[in-house]
Amino acid sequence: MTNAFLQIAVIICFIVLVIVLFLEKLDYLTFSIAIVVVAGVITAIYITEAQDLENYFLAIEWEIVFFLICFFCIVEILNEKGFFQEIARRIVNRYKTNFRKLFYVICTISTLTAAFIEDLSVAIIFVPIIILTCQELEINSTPFLLGMTICINLAATLTPFGSAQNILIANHFGLSTLWFIINLGPFFVLSTATTLFLLEQFVLMKEIKQPTPGKCDDVEGKEVLQAIAVDPKTFKKNLYGFIALIVLLILIPSILIAGLIGLVVFVFLNPVKDKEGKLRPNVSHYLRKVDYKLIFFFICLFILVYLMELNGTIILIEELFVQVTSDNIFLMSLLILIVTSLLSGFMDNAPVTIMFIPIIDILINIPGINPVPIYIAFITGINIGGNFLPQGSACDMMTLELATKECVPGLDYKRLTKVGGIFALVHVLLAIGYITIIIILFP
C-alpha cells in the first residue's frame, strides 16, 4: 500500500513537472524545485535511502549537464556570428530559380543541420528565410515548411548529439557517433528520402502555384534576410571549427571532453570586444546567453526518475514489458517503439527518455537478448513521435507560430496535425520494417 501511494505521488509530480514546462507565464525554476522537493520529502518519509542528499547528486548525469552547457554555448556562438543563417542564405540564393531543387536542398540541409543543433534553433533560422523567399518568388511556402518541419524530427536519429534525448541515451549506453551512423544511418536516409518524395508528389506539385495571400508585415523578415550576411573570413573559420567539432565528437569517446575542447576552440576563434575595445576570448559572454531552462529540467527529471526507481515504479513497468512480450525481441522492440513514439507525440520527449532509460537498461540485460533492435526502437520512437502532434515538438510549434504571423496559406494546427500524423505513422511502419530486417540479419 505504501509503495502504491509513493508511486502515484511521484508520477503525479512527474506529470505536473512536464505541464509546467509548457506554461510560459510561470517561473519554471521555482515550480520545478518545489515539485522535486515535494516528491523527495514524501519519498524520504517512507524510504530511508531517500533521506541522503548525496544520493540525489549521484542520480544526476553531470557529464550530460556540462556537455549541454558546452554545446549550447557553441550554438550561441555560431548563431551570433550568423553561421547557420549564412548557409541557409547561400542555399536559397543558388536554387531559388528551380523550385523542386530548392525544396529538396532546403529540406535536406535543414534536416542535416538539425542533426547537430537543437531543432528549435533550426526552425528559427530557416522558417523566416523560406517564407520571405517564397513571398518574393510568389509561390506557396507551405510545402517547404512541411518538408522542413517533418524531416527535422527524423534528423535526431542520425547522430548522438542531434537532440538532447540522444545525448542522454548515447552517454548512458555508451553509443558512439559511428554506432549511430552504422545502425541508424540507413533508416535516416530511407525515411527522409521517402518523406521528401511523398511530399513532393502530393503536396509540392499541387500547392506550390496556389495564389499567395496578401503579405503580412514582412519588414521583420527582410531584416532577417539582410542581417544574416557575414564576413567570409568569419564564416570560413567557423566552418572549419564546426568540422573539427564533428571530428572530435566522432573520435573522442567522452562527449564532455569533446564538448569542452570544441567550446575552447570556438571561443578563441570568436573573440569578443572588452570594455577597452580589444578583442579577447570570453566564454562568460556566451554562458550568459545560454537558456538553462532545459538543463534544470533534466536535473529535476533525473531526480524524479531516481525516486521512481526507489519506489519500484520502474521495475513495475519493466515487468509489464517482459510479461507482454514474453522475452520475444521483436515484440519487445515493437512495444518500445509504439509506446515511446505515442508518448513523445503528446508530451516533450525528454521526460519520456529519462523515464525509459532505466527500463531499457533492465531489458537489454535479459539473457539472450540482442540490445541493438531495442536501442533502435527506443531512439526512433523517441524522435519520430514528435510528428504525431505539434505540441510534441518545439520545432512544429515554432513553425506554426511564424507561419501564422506571416499569413502562410494552408498551414495551421489542423493541417500540420493531419500531415504530420500521417508521416509519423509512415515513419513508424518504416521503423518496424527496419527493425525486422535488423533482427533477421543479426539475430
C-alpha positions as CSV (number, residue, x, y, z in Angstrom):
1,M,0.0,0.0,0.0
2,T,2.8,2.4,0.9
3,N,4.6,1.7,-2.4
4,A,1.4,2.3,-4.4
5,F,0.9,5.6,-2.6
6,L,4.5,6.7,-3.3
7,Q,4.3,5.6,-6.9
8,I,1.2,7.6,-7.6
9,A,2.5,10.6,-5.7
10,V,5.8,10.7,-7.7
11,I,4.1,10.0,-11.0
12,I,1.7,13.0,-10.3
13,C,4.8,15.2,-9.6
14,F,6.4,13.9,-12.8
15,I,3.3,14.9,-14.8
16,V,3.0,18.3,-13.2
17,L,6.6,19.0,-14.0
18,V,6.0,18.3,-17.6
19,I,2.9,20.5,-17.7
20,V,4.7,23.4,-16.0
21,L,7.3,23.3,-18.8
22,F,4.6,24.5,-21.3
23,L,3.2,27.2,-19.1
24,E,5.4,30.1,-20.1
25,K,3.8,32.6,-17.7
26,L,5.0,30.6,-14.7
27,D,8.6,30.8,-13.4
28,Y,9.7,27.3,-14.4
29,L,12.6,27.0,-12.0
30,T,10.5,27.9,-8.9
31,F,7.9,25.3,-9.6
32,S,10.3,22.6,-10.7
33,I,12.3,22.9,-7.5
34,A,9.1,22.9,-5.5
35,I,7.8,19.8,-7.3
36,V,11.1,17.9,-6.7
37,V,11.2,18.9,-3.0
38,V,7.6,17.6,-2.5
39,A,8.4,14.3,-4.2
40,G,11.6,13.9,-2.3
41,V,10.1,14.7,1.1
42,I,7.2,12.3,0.6
43,T,9.6,9.5,-0.5
44,A,12.0,10.2,2.4
45,I,9.2,9.7,4.9
46,Y,8.9,6.1,3.9
47,I,12.2,5.2,2.3
48,T,15.4,5.8,4.3
49,E,17.7,5.9,1.2
50,A,15.8,9.0,0.0
51,Q,16.9,10.9,3.1
52,D,20.6,11.0,2.0
53,L,21.2,14.1,-0.1
54,E,24.3,12.5,-1.7
55,N,22.1,10.0,-3.5
56,Y,20.3,12.9,-5.3
57,F,23.6,14.3,-6.5
58,L,24.7,10.9,-7.7
59,A,21.4,10.4,-9.5
60,I,22.1,13.4,-11.8
61,E,24.1,12.7,-15.0
62,W,26.5,15.5,-14.5
63,E,28.5,14.7,-17.7
64,I,25.3,15.3,-19.7
65,V,24.6,18.6,-17.9
66,F,28.0,20.1,-18.5
67,F,28.1,18.8,-22.1
68,L,24.8,20.5,-22.8
69,I,26.2,23.8,-21.4
70,C,29.2,23.5,-23.7
71,F,27.1,22.6,-26.7
72,F,24.5,25.4,-26.1
73,C,27.4,27.9,-25.8
74,I,28.8,26.7,-29.2
75,V,25.4,27.1,-30.8
76,E,25.1,30.6,-29.3
77,I,28.5,31.5,-30.8
78,L,27.5,30.2,-34.3
79,N,24.1,31.9,-34.1
80,E,25.7,35.2,-33.1
81,K,28.1,35.0,-36.0
82,G,25.3,34.1,-38.4
83,F,26.9,30.8,-39.4
84,F,23.8,28.7,-40.0
85,Q,21.9,31.7,-41.4
86,E,24.6,32.2,-43.9
87,I,24.4,28.6,-45.0
88,A,20.7,29.0,-45.5
89,R,21.0,32.2,-47.4
90,R,23.5,30.8,-49.8
91,I,21.3,27.8,-50.5
92,V,18.3,30.0,-51.2
93,N,20.2,32.3,-53.5
94,R,21.6,29.4,-55.5
95,Y,18.5,27.4,-56.0
96,K,15.6,29.9,-55.9
97,T,15.0,29.6,-59.7
98,N,14.4,25.9,-59.5
99,F,11.5,25.2,-57.1
100,R,12.0,21.4,-56.9
101,K,15.7,21.6,-56.3
102,L,15.1,24.4,-53.7
103,F,12.6,22.1,-52.0
104,Y,15.0,19.1,-51.8
105,V,18.0,21.2,-50.9
106,I,16.4,23.4,-48.2
107,C,14.8,20.4,-46.6
108,T,17.9,18.2,-46.7
109,I,20.2,21.0,-45.4
110,S,17.8,22.0,-42.6
111,T,17.5,18.3,-41.6
112,L,21.2,17.7,-41.6
113,T,21.6,20.9,-39.6
114,A,19.1,19.6,-37.1
115,A,21.3,16.5,-36.7
116,F,23.9,18.8,-35.0
117,I,21.9,21.6,-33.3
118,E,18.6,21.9,-31.5
119,D,15.6,21.6,-33.8
120,L,14.0,24.8,-32.4
121,S,17.1,26.7,-33.5
122,V,16.8,25.2,-37.0
123,A,13.2,26.4,-37.2
124,I,14.1,29.9,-36.1
125,I,16.8,30.1,-38.7
126,F,15.1,28.5,-41.7
127,V,11.4,29.4,-41.4
128,P,11.7,33.2,-41.9
129,I,14.1,32.7,-44.9
130,I,11.8,30.1,-46.5
131,I,8.7,32.4,-46.0
132,L,10.4,35.5,-47.3
133,T,11.9,33.7,-50.4
134,C,8.6,32.2,-51.3
135,Q,6.8,35.5,-50.9
136,E,9.3,37.2,-53.3
137,L,9.0,34.3,-55.8
138,E,5.2,34.4,-55.4
139,I,4.9,30.7,-54.6
140,N,3.3,28.9,-51.7
141,S,5.7,28.3,-48.8
142,T,3.6,25.6,-47.1
143,P,5.2,22.6,-48.9
144,F,8.7,23.8,-48.0
145,L,7.7,24.4,-44.3
146,L,6.0,21.0,-44.1
147,G,9.1,19.3,-45.6
148,M,11.5,21.0,-43.2
149,T,9.4,20.5,-40.1
150,I,8.6,16.8,-40.7
151,C,12.1,15.9,-41.7
152,I,13.7,17.8,-38.8
153,N,12.1,15.3,-36.4
154,L,13.9,12.5,-38.3
155,A,17.3,14.3,-38.0
156,A,18.0,13.2,-34.5
157,T,18.2,9.6,-35.5
158,L,21.4,10.2,-37.3
159,T,23.8,11.4,-34.6
160,P,24.1,11.0,-30.8
161,F,24.2,14.8,-30.4
162,G,21.3,15.7,-32.7
163,S,18.9,16.1,-29.8
164,A,19.2,16.3,-26.0
165,Q,17.4,13.0,-25.6
166,N,20.0,11.3,-27.9
167,I,22.8,12.8,-25.8
168,L,21.2,11.1,-22.8
169,I,20.8,7.8,-24.5
170,A,24.3,7.7,-26.1
171,N,26.0,8.7,-22.9
172,H,24.2,6.2,-20.7
173,F,24.6,3.2,-23.1
174,G,28.0,4.1,-24.5
175,L,26.7,4.5,-28.1
176,S,29.2,6.3,-30.3
177,T,28.7,8.5,-33.3
178,L,29.9,5.7,-35.5
179,W,27.3,3.3,-33.9
180,F,24.5,5.8,-34.8
181,I,25.7,6.2,-38.4
182,I,26.1,2.4,-39.0
183,N,22.9,1.3,-37.2
184,L,20.5,4.2,-37.8
185,G,22.0,5.9,-40.9
186,P,20.2,3.6,-43.4
187,F,16.9,4.3,-41.6
188,F,17.5,8.0,-41.6
189,V,18.3,8.0,-45.4
190,L,15.3,5.8,-46.2
191,S,12.8,7.7,-44.1
192,T,14.0,11.2,-45.2
193,A,14.0,10.2,-48.9
194,T,10.5,8.7,-48.6
195,T,9.2,11.7,-46.8
196,L,10.5,14.2,-49.3
197,F,9.4,12.2,-52.3
198,L,5.8,11.8,-51.0
199,L,5.7,15.5,-50.0
200,E,6.9,16.5,-53.5
201,Q,4.3,14.3,-55.3
202,F,1.3,15.0,-53.1
203,V,1.9,18.5,-51.6
204,L,4.6,20.4,-53.5
205,M,3.4,19.8,-57.1
206,K,-0.3,20.6,-56.1
207,E,0.2,23.6,-53.9
208,I,3.3,25.5,-55.0
209,K,1.5,27.5,-57.7
210,Q,-1.5,28.4,-55.5
211,P,-2.0,32.1,-55.2
212,T,-0.2,33.7,-52.3
213,P,-2.2,35.7,-49.8
214,G,-1.8,39.4,-49.1
215,K,1.6,39.7,-47.4
216,C,1.7,40.4,-43.6
217,D,4.0,43.0,-42.3
218,D,7.2,41.3,-43.7
219,V,9.6,44.1,-42.8
220,E,11.0,41.9,-40.0
221,G,11.5,39.1,-42.4
222,K,13.5,41.3,-44.8
223,E,15.6,42.5,-41.9
224,V,16.4,38.9,-41.0
225,L,17.5,38.1,-44.6
226,Q,19.7,41.1,-44.8
227,A,21.2,40.7,-41.3
228,I,22.5,37.2,-41.9
229,A,25.2,38.1,-44.3
230,V,28.5,37.6,-42.6
231,D,32.1,38.3,-43.2
232,P,33.5,35.5,-45.5
233,K,36.6,35.0,-43.3
234,T,34.4,34.7,-40.1
235,F,32.2,32.2,-41.9
236,K,35.1,30.2,-43.2
237,K,36.9,29.9,-39.9
238,N,33.7,28.8,-38.1
239,L,33.1,26.3,-40.8
240,Y,36.5,24.8,-40.1
241,G,35.7,24.9,-36.4
242,F,32.4,23.2,-37.0
243,I,34.0,20.4,-39.0
244,A,36.7,20.0,-36.3
245,L,33.9,19.7,-33.6
246,I,32.2,16.9,-35.6
247,V,35.5,15.1,-35.9
248,L,36.1,15.5,-32.1
249,L,32.7,14.1,-31.3
250,I,33.4,11.1,-33.5
251,L,36.9,10.3,-32.3
252,I,36.8,11.1,-28.6
253,P,34.7,8.6,-26.5
254,S,33.8,11.2,-23.8
255,I,31.3,13.7,-25.1
256,L,32.2,16.1,-22.3
257,I,35.9,16.2,-23.2
258,A,35.0,16.7,-26.9
259,G,32.5,19.4,-25.9
260,L,35.0,21.3,-23.7
261,I,37.7,21.2,-26.4
262,G,35.1,22.4,-29.0
263,L,34.0,25.2,-26.8
264,V,37.6,26.4,-26.2
265,V,38.2,26.3,-30.0
266,F,35.1,28.4,-30.8
267,V,35.8,30.9,-28.0
268,F,39.3,31.6,-29.4
269,L,38.0,31.7,-33.0
270,N,35.4,34.3,-32.0
271,P,36.9,36.8,-29.5
272,V,34.6,39.5,-28.0
273,K,35.3,43.2,-27.6
274,D,36.0,44.1,-24.0
275,K,35.4,47.5,-22.3
276,E,38.6,48.8,-23.8
277,G,37.6,47.8,-27.3
278,K,40.1,45.0,-27.6
279,L,39.1,41.5,-28.9
280,R,39.6,38.8,-26.3
281,P,38.3,35.3,-25.8
282,N,35.4,35.5,-23.4
283,V,33.4,32.4,-22.6
284,S,31.4,34.3,-19.9
285,H,29.8,36.3,-22.7
286,Y,28.3,33.2,-24.2
287,L,27.5,31.5,-20.9
288,R,25.2,34.4,-20.1
289,K,23.3,33.8,-23.3
290,V,22.6,30.1,-22.7
291,D,19.0,29.2,-21.8
292,Y,19.4,27.0,-18.8
293,K,15.7,26.0,-18.7
294,L,16.2,22.7,-20.4
295,I,19.3,21.9,-18.2
296,F,17.4,22.5,-15.0
297,F,14.5,20.4,-16.5
298,F,16.9,17.5,-17.0
299,I,18.2,17.8,-13.4
300,C,14.7,17.6,-12.0
301,L,13.8,14.7,-14.2
302,F,16.9,12.8,-13.1
303,I,15.9,13.1,-9.5
304,L,12.2,12.2,-10.1
305,V,13.2,9.1,-12.1
306,Y,15.6,8.2,-9.3
307,L,12.7,8.4,-6.9
308,M,10.6,6.2,-9.3
309,E,13.4,3.6,-9.1
310,L,13.4,3.7,-5.3
311,N,9.6,3.2,-5.0
312,G,9.5,0.4,-7.6
313,T,7.7,2.2,-10.5
314,I,10.5,1.4,-13.0
315,I,10.6,-2.3,-12.0
316,L,6.8,-2.4,-12.3
317,I,6.9,-1.1,-15.9
318,E,9.8,-3.4,-16.8
319,E,7.9,-6.4,-15.5
320,L,4.9,-5.4,-17.6
321,F,7.0,-5.2,-20.7
322,V,8.5,-8.6,-20.1
323,Q,5.1,-10.2,-19.4
324,V,3.5,-8.7,-22.5
325,T,6.4,-9.6,-24.9
326,S,7.4,-12.9,-23.3
327,D,11.1,-12.2,-23.9
328,N,10.4,-12.0,-27.7
329,I,12.9,-9.5,-29.1
330,F,10.6,-8.4,-31.9
331,L,7.5,-7.9,-29.7
332,M,9.7,-6.1,-27.1
333,S,11.2,-3.7,-29.7
334,L,7.7,-3.2,-31.3
335,L,6.2,-2.3,-27.9
336,I,9.0,0.1,-27.1
337,L,8.7,1.8,-30.5
338,I,5.0,2.3,-30.3
339,V,4.8,3.4,-26.6
340,T,7.7,5.9,-26.8
341,S,6.5,7.4,-30.1
342,L,3.0,7.9,-28.8
343,L,4.1,9.4,-25.5
344,S,6.5,11.7,-27.4
345,G,3.6,12.8,-29.5
346,F,1.7,14.1,-26.5
347,M,4.5,15.4,-24.4
348,D,8.1,16.6,-24.5
349,N,10.4,13.6,-25.4
350,A,12.9,14.5,-22.7
351,P,10.9,13.1,-19.8
352,V,9.9,10.1,-21.8
353,T,13.6,9.4,-22.5
354,I,14.7,9.7,-18.9
355,M,11.8,7.6,-17.6
356,F,12.6,4.8,-20.1
357,I,16.4,4.7,-19.8
358,P,16.4,2.5,-16.7
359,I,13.7,0.3,-18.2
360,I,15.8,-0.2,-21.3
361,D,18.8,-0.8,-19.1
362,I,17.0,-3.8,-17.5
363,L,15.6,-5.2,-20.8
364,I,19.0,-5.3,-22.6
365,N,20.4,-7.3,-19.7
366,I,17.9,-10.2,-20.1
367,P,20.0,-13.3,-21.1
368,G,19.9,-14.0,-24.8
369,I,18.5,-10.5,-25.8
370,N,20.3,-8.6,-28.6
371,P,20.3,-5.0,-27.4
372,V,20.7,-3.4,-30.9
373,P,17.0,-3.7,-32.0
374,I,15.9,-2.4,-28.6
375,Y,18.2,0.6,-28.9
376,I,17.0,1.3,-32.5
377,A,13.3,1.1,-31.4
378,F,14.0,3.4,-28.4
379,I,15.8,6.0,-30.4
380,T,13.5,6.1,-33.4
381,G,10.4,6.0,-31.2
382,I,11.5,8.9,-29.0
383,N,12.5,11.1,-32.0
384,I,9.8,10.4,-34.7
385,G,6.9,10.6,-32.2
386,G,7.1,14.4,-32.3
387,N,5.3,14.3,-35.7
388,F,2.1,12.8,-34.3
389,L,1.0,16.1,-32.7
390,P,2.5,19.6,-33.0
391,Q,2.8,20.0,-29.2
392,G,5.2,17.0,-29.2
393,S,7.8,19.1,-31.0
394,A,9.1,22.6,-30.2
395,C,10.1,22.9,-33.9
396,D,6.5,22.3,-35.0
397,M,5.1,24.9,-32.6
398,M,7.6,27.5,-33.7
399,T,6.9,26.8,-37.4
400,L,3.2,27.2,-36.8
401,E,3.8,30.5,-34.8
402,L,5.9,32.0,-37.6
403,A,3.6,30.7,-40.4
404,T,0.6,32.3,-38.7
405,K,2.4,35.6,-38.2
406,E,3.4,35.7,-41.9
407,C,-0.1,34.6,-43.2
408,V,1.2,31.4,-44.9
409,P,-1.7,29.8,-46.8
410,G,-2.8,26.3,-45.8
411,L,-0.6,25.8,-42.8
412,D,-2.4,25.8,-39.4
413,Y,-2.6,23.4,-36.4
414,K,-5.2,21.2,-38.1
415,R,-3.2,20.8,-41.3
416,L,0.1,20.2,-39.5
417,T,-1.5,17.6,-37.3
418,K,-3.1,15.8,-40.2
419,V,0.1,15.8,-42.4
420,G,2.5,15.2,-39.5
421,G,0.3,12.4,-38.1
422,I,0.2,10.6,-41.5
423,F,4.0,10.8,-41.9
424,A,4.6,9.8,-38.2
425,L,2.6,6.7,-39.0
426,V,4.7,6.1,-42.2
427,H,7.9,6.5,-40.1
428,V,6.7,4.1,-37.5
429,L,5.9,1.5,-40.2
430,L,9.3,2.1,-41.8
431,A,10.9,1.7,-38.4
432,I,9.1,-1.6,-37.8
433,G,10.3,-2.9,-41.2
434,Y,13.8,-1.7,-40.5
435,I,13.9,-3.4,-37.0
436,T,12.5,-6.6,-38.6
437,I,15.4,-6.7,-41.1
438,I,17.9,-6.0,-38.3
439,I,16.6,-8.9,-36.2
440,I,16.6,-11.3,-39.2
441,L,20.2,-10.3,-40.3
442,F,21.7,-10.0,-36.8
443,P,19.7,-12.4,-34.6
